Amino acid sequence: MKPKPLALITGAAQGIGYACAEALAEDGFDVILSDINPDGVATAATQLNAVAGLTCDMGDASQVKAMFGRVATDHGPVHALVNNAGVAMPGDFLSYEQDAFDRVIDINLKGVFLAMQLAARVMVENRIEGAIVNMSSVNAQVAIPAIPAYCASKGGVMQLTKVAALALAKHNIRVNAVGPGSIDTAMMAGVNANPEAFKVAMSRTPLGRPGSAREVGDVVAFLCSKKSSYVTGETIYVDGGRLGLNYTC
């Protein structure tokens, strides 16, 4: 029996990352889950019958390198990488701490770069025509003043996706990004619990509802599949029409 292709998903203990892993598993991938939460990723890996559930802080380069070494040694080369791990760390712009800014950039942007580089090297060495999907955000295009580092990091992910797509095209490795809007995950829990905030969020979402994590996961699975074989360097926004909205009334 032909072995299944292997997919590594970061930030996969819950929410969008878990949904990506679930969708990829249903599409025929063996999945490896990674997360900073050891108990959460172990539980998620068991639920999905994953190959492994690994603990990794994507903001720590030494941990990222160690994780990729362990995957290669224990499980073989990855065919798909989903860079989903991320943090927001909101705060007032005038008093925003540099340490918080650095932490967000380390996880959301530097970690994405390092993971892409490590995965791509393995793909090139093994002549794998792989797929990499990075989690960007509508906040790569629009901004919220309370999350300066997050907006900067997601804009960086959008551009880094284009750079990697161009650099890796000669190896037939495709690199794309997905930009969620208002998705019903733990990150949106505060908004969901506040009727006025929820109303405001939905006023800027033409479809009039939050998206589900699985709706994002299905787009990620599409970008990892042969159905998207001529798509690279793109960011697909899963936002209920938000970025197309000119004004609310």
C-alpha positions in Angstrom: 0.0 0.0 0.0 1.3 3.4 -1.0 2.1 5.5 2.1 0.0 8.5 2.8 1.6 12.0 2.4 2.6 13.7 5.6 1.2 17.1 6.8 2.5 19.1 9.7 0.1 21.6 11.3 1.3 24.1 13.9 -1.0 25.6 16.5 -3.2 22.6 16.1 -4.5 21.9 19.6 -7.7 23.7 19.0 -9.6 26.1 16.7 -8.5 26.7 13.2 -5.3 24.6 13.5 -7.3 21.6 14.7 -9.9 22.1 11.9 -7.0 22.2 9.3 -5.6 18.9 10.6 -9.1 17.3 10.6 -9.7 18.4 7.0 -6.3 17.2 5.8 -6.7 13.9 7.5 -10.0 13.4 5.7 -8.3 14.3 2.5 -5.8 11.4 2.9 -2.9 12.9 4.8 -1.2 11.5 7.8 -1.1 14.5 10.1 1.4 15.6 12.8 0.0 18.2 15.2 2.2 20.8 16.9 1.3 23.2 19.7 2.7 25.1 22.6 0.1 23.4 24.9 1.4 19.9 25.6 -1.9 18.5 27.1 -4.0 20.1 24.4 -2.0 18.8 21.5 -1.8 15.3 23.0 -5.6 15.2 23.3 -6.1 16.6 19.8 -3.7 14.1 18.3 -5.5 11.2 20.0 -8.9 12.5 18.8 -7.7 12.8 15.2 -5.7 9.5 15.3 -2.6 11.6 14.3 0.8 10.3 13.7 2.1 12.5 16.5 1.3 15.4 18.8 4.4 17.5 19.4 5.0 20.4 21.8 6.7 23.4 20.2 7.0 27.1 20.9 7.1 28.6 17.4 8.7 31.7 18.8 11.7 29.7 19.9 14.0 28.9 16.9 15.8 26.1 18.7 12.5 24.4 19.5 11.3 24.8 15.9 14.5 23.3 14.5 14.4 20.4 17.0 10.8 19.7 16.0 11.6 19.5 12.3 14.6 17.2 13.1 12.4 14.9 15.1 9.7 14.8 12.4 12.3 13.9 9.7 14.0 11.3 11.9 10.8 9.6 13.3 8.3 10.1 10.5 10.0 11.1 7.3 9.7 14.1 5.0 6.6 16.4 5.1 4.6 16.9 2.0 2.5 19.8 3.4 3.1 22.4 6.1 0.4 24.6 7.6 1.8 27.5 9.6 -1.1 28.3 11.8 0.4 29.0 15.2 -0.1 32.7 16.2 -0.9 35.1 19.0 -2.4 38.6 19.1 -1.5 40.2 22.4 -3.7 43.4 22.2 -2.7 46.7 23.9 -2.8 50.4 23.7 -0.6 51.7 20.9 1.0 54.5 22.9 2.0 52.1 25.8 2.5 48.9 23.8 5.5 47.1 25.2 8.4 46.1 23.0 8.6 42.7 24.6 5.0 42.0 23.5 5.7 43.3 20.0 8.8 41.1 19.8 6.9 38.0 21.0 4.1 38.4 18.4 6.6 38.9 15.6 8.7 35.9 16.8 5.8 33.6 16.7 3.7 35.0 13.8 6.4 36.0 11.4 9.8 34.6 12.3 8.4 31.3 13.2 6.6 31.1 9.9 9.7 31.9 8.0 11.8 29.3 9.8 9.2 26.6 9.4 8.8 27.3 5.7 12.6 27.2 5.2 13.0 23.9 7.1 10.1 22.3 5.4 11.1 23.5 2.0 14.7 22.1 2.4 13.3 18.7 3.2 10.9 18.9 0.2 13.7 19.9 -2.1 16.1 17.2 -0.8 13.4 14.5 -1.3 12.1 16.0 -4.6 8.7 16.4 -3.1 6.3 18.8 -5.0 4.9 20.0 -1.7 2.5 22.7 -0.5 2.9 25.3 2.3 0.0 27.3 3.6 0.5 30.2 6.0 -2.2 31.7 8.2 -2.5 35.4 7.5 -5.6 37.5 8.3 -7.8 40.2 7.0 -5.6 42.3 9.2 -2.9 42.0 6.6 -5.0 44.4 4.6 -7.0 46.3 7.2 -6.1 47.3 10.7 -7.3 47.4 14.3 -5.4 49.9 16.5 -5.4 47.6 19.6 -3.3 44.8 17.9 -0.4 46.6 16.2 2.1 43.7 16.3 -0.5 41.3 15.0 -1.4 43.5 12.1 2.3 44.0 11.3 3.0 40.3 11.5 0.1 39.2 9.3 1.0 41.8 6.6 4.5 40.3 6.8 3.1 36.8 6.3 1.3 37.9 3.2 4.5 39.3 1.7 6.7 36.4 2.9 4.2 34.0 1.3 4.8 35.7 -2.1 8.6 35.7 -1.6 8.6 32.0 -0.8 6.3 31.1 -3.7 8.7 32.8 -6.1 11.8 31.2 -4.6 10.3 27.7 -4.5 8.4 27.7 -7.8 11.4 26.1 -9.6 11.1 23.2 -7.2 7.3 22.9 -7.8 6.6 23.7 -4.2 3.5 25.9 -3.9 3.2 28.5 -1.1 -0.1 30.2 -0.3 -1.8 31.9 2.6 -5.3 32.0 4.0 -6.7 35.2 5.6 -9.5 34.6 8.0 -12.0 37.3 9.0 -14.2 36.9 12.1 -14.0 33.2 12.9 -15.9 31.5 15.8 -12.8 30.4 17.8 -11.4 31.2 21.3 -9.9 34.4 19.9 -13.4 35.7 19.2 -14.9 34.5 22.5 -14.8 38.0 24.0 -16.6 39.5 21.0 -19.2 36.7 21.1 -19.9 37.4 24.8 -20.5 41.1 24.2 -23.7 41.7 22.2 -22.7 45.2 21.2 -19.2 44.1 20.1 -20.7 41.1 18.2 -23.2 43.5 16.4 -20.3 45.7 15.3 -18.3 42.7 14.1 -21.2 41.4 12.1 -22.0 44.8 10.7 -18.7 44.6 8.8 -19.4 41.1 7.6 -21.7 41.0 4.6 -22.7 37.3 5.2 -23.9 38.4 8.6 -22.3 35.6 10.7 -19.0 34.4 12.0 -17.1 31.8 10.0 -16.4 28.4 11.4 -12.9 27.0 11.9 -13.8 24.2 9.5 -14.6 26.7 6.8 -11.0 27.9 7.1 -9.7 24.4 7.3 -11.4 23.3 4.1 -9.7 26.2 2.2 -6.4 25.1 3.6 -7.0 21.6 2.5 -7.9 22.8 -1.0 -4.6 24.7 -1.1 -2.7 21.5 -0.1 -4.4 19.4 -2.7 -3.8 18.9 -6.4 -7.1 20.8 -7.1 -5.0 24.0 -6.5 -2.0 22.8 -8.5 -1.7 26.1 -10.5 -2.2 28.4 -7.4 0.9 29.8 -5.7 1.8 33.1 -4.0 -1.9 33.9 -3.3 -3.8 34.8 -0.1 -7.4 33.6 -0.1 -9.5 35.6 2.3 -12.1 33.6 4.2 -13.9 36.6 5.6 -17.6 36.5 4.7 -17.1 39.4 2.3 -15.5 41.7 4.8 -12.7 43.1 2.7 -15.1 44.0 -0.1 -17.3 46.1 2.1 -17.0 49.9 1.5 -19.0 51.1 4.5 -21.7 50.1 7.0 -24.9 51.9 7.6 
